[in-house]
């Protein structure tokens, strides 16, 4: 067999292997995509998928956080030290979901982090109330 024929045969086999892999994995579930403005259902899908590489940050004050918050959320109030605290704690490429008292407050905090170089910030639309509407898990002494 000539070298050229061998190369052609290798290409055909390689193309068949790639095609077979695509056909086999196409029906499998894929992780939900990331969106800068996330609905509670989108975030819940990622959590239900078992997504280990995301962080949920509650930007409300500590007292409000203690009363009730999304299960697993971290309390990092949007104060003067907000960006510095998050920069010291999390990688700039990490998927971070923020929520606060209002969508406007959440958007403002998200923009502060984006300006500081964070690339994957998602604003949880509707905040805690919307999360509870879809029966998302909450914790705290009022939960």
C-alpha positions as CSV (number, residue, x, y, z in Angstrom):
1,X,0.0,0.0,0.0
2,X,1.4,3.4,-1.0
3,X,2.0,6.2,1.6
4,X,-0.7,8.3,-0.1
5,X,-3.3,5.5,0.1
6,X,-2.4,4.9,3.7
7,X,-3.0,8.5,4.6
8,X,-6.3,8.5,2.8
9,X,-7.4,5.4,4.7
10,X,-6.3,7.0,8.0
11,X,-8.3,10.1,7.1
12,X,-11.4,8.1,6.3
13,X,-11.2,6.1,9.6
14,X,-10.5,9.3,11.6
15,X,-13.6,10.9,10.0
16,X,-15.7,7.9,10.8
17,X,-14.5,7.8,14.5
18,X,-15.4,11.5,14.9
19,X,-18.8,11.0,13.3
20,X,-19.5,8.0,15.5
21,X,-18.5,10.0,18.6
22,X,-20.9,12.8,17.6
23,X,-23.7,10.4,16.9
24,X,-23.3,8.6,20.3
25,X,-23.0,11.8,22.4
26,X,-25.7,13.8,20.6
27,X,-28.7,12.4,22.6
28,X,-26.9,12.7,26.0
29,X,-27.8,15.7,28.2
30,X,-25.5,18.6,28.1
31,X,-24.9,21.1,30.9
32,X,-27.1,24.2,30.7
33,X,-25.4,27.3,29.2
34,X,-24.3,30.4,31.1
35,X,-26.2,33.6,30.7
36,X,-25.3,37.1,32.1
37,X,-29.0,37.6,33.0
38,X,-30.1,34.3,34.5
39,X,-33.6,33.2,35.4
40,X,-34.0,31.2,38.6
41,X,-34.9,28.2,36.4
42,X,-31.6,28.5,34.5
43,X,-29.6,28.6,37.7
44,X,-31.6,25.7,39.2
45,X,-30.9,23.7,36.0
46,X,-27.2,24.2,36.5
47,X,-27.4,23.2,40.2
48,X,-29.6,20.2,39.4
49,X,-27.0,19.2,36.8
50,X,-24.5,19.0,39.6
51,X,-22.5,22.0,38.5
52,X,-19.5,22.3,40.8
53,X,-18.0,25.4,39.2
54,X,-20.4,28.1,40.2
55,X,-20.8,30.3,43.2
56,X,-23.9,32.0,44.4
57,X,-23.4,35.4,46.2
58,X,-26.0,37.2,48.2
59,X,-25.1,40.9,48.2
60,X,-27.7,41.9,50.8
61,X,-26.6,42.8,54.4
62,X,-25.7,40.0,56.8
63,X,-28.9,40.4,58.9
64,X,-31.2,40.0,55.9
65,X,-29.0,37.1,54.7
66,X,-29.3,35.3,58.1
67,X,-33.1,35.5,57.9
68,X,-33.4,33.7,54.6
69,X,-31.1,33.1,51.6
70,X,-30.6,30.6,48.7
71,X,-29.2,27.4,50.1
72,X,-25.4,27.4,49.6
73,X,-25.2,31.1,48.9
74,X,-22.3,33.1,50.3
75,X,-23.0,36.5,52.0
76,X,-20.8,39.2,50.5
77,X,-22.6,42.5,51.0
78,X,-22.2,45.1,48.3
79,X,-20.3,47.6,50.4
80,X,-17.0,49.5,50.0
81,X,-15.0,46.3,50.3
82,X,-17.2,44.2,47.9
83,X,-14.9,44.0,44.9
84,X,-11.8,43.5,47.0
85,X,-13.5,40.7,49.1
86,X,-14.6,38.8,46.0
87,X,-11.3,39.4,44.2
88,X,-9.4,37.9,47.2
89,X,-11.8,34.9,47.3
90,X,-12.7,33.9,43.8
91,X,-11.1,33.4,40.4
92,X,-12.0,36.0,37.7
93,X,-13.1,33.2,35.4
94,X,-15.4,31.5,37.8
95,X,-19.2,31.4,37.2
96,X,-20.7,33.8,39.8
97,X,-24.4,34.2,40.3
98,X,-25.4,37.4,42.2
99,X,-28.7,38.4,43.8
100,X,-29.7,41.3,46.0
101,X,-32.8,43.2,47.1
102,X,-33.7,44.2,43.6
103,X,-32.7,43.6,40.0
104,X,-31.2,47.1,39.9
105,X,-29.0,46.5,43.0
106,X,-27.9,43.2,41.5
107,X,-27.1,44.8,38.1
108,X,-25.0,47.5,39.8
109,X,-23.0,44.9,41.8
110,X,-22.5,42.8,38.7
111,X,-21.2,45.8,36.7
112,X,-18.7,46.5,39.5
113,X,-17.3,43.0,39.2
114,X,-17.2,43.1,35.4
115,X,-15.3,46.4,35.6
116,X,-12.8,44.6,38.0
117,X,-12.2,41.9,35.4
118,X,-14.6,39.2,36.3
119,X,-15.8,37.6,33.1
120,X,-18.6,35.3,34.1
121,X,-21.1,37.2,36.2
122,X,-24.8,36.3,36.1
123,X,-27.5,38.5,37.6
124,X,-30.3,36.3,39.1
125,X,-33.4,37.9,37.8
126,X,-36.2,38.4,40.3
127,X,-33.8,37.7,43.2
128,X,-34.8,35.6,46.2
129,X,-38.5,36.0,45.6
130,X,-38.3,34.6,42.1
131,X,-36.1,31.7,43.4
132,X,-38.7,30.8,46.0
133,X,-41.5,31.0,43.4
134,X,-39.9,28.1,41.6
135,X,-39.5,26.2,44.9
136,X,-35.8,26.8,45.0
137,X,-34.2,25.7,48.3
138,X,-33.7,28.4,50.9
139,X,-32.1,28.4,54.4
140,X,-31.9,30.7,57.3
141,X,-33.7,31.2,60.6
142,X,-36.9,32.3,58.8
143,X,-36.8,29.7,56.1
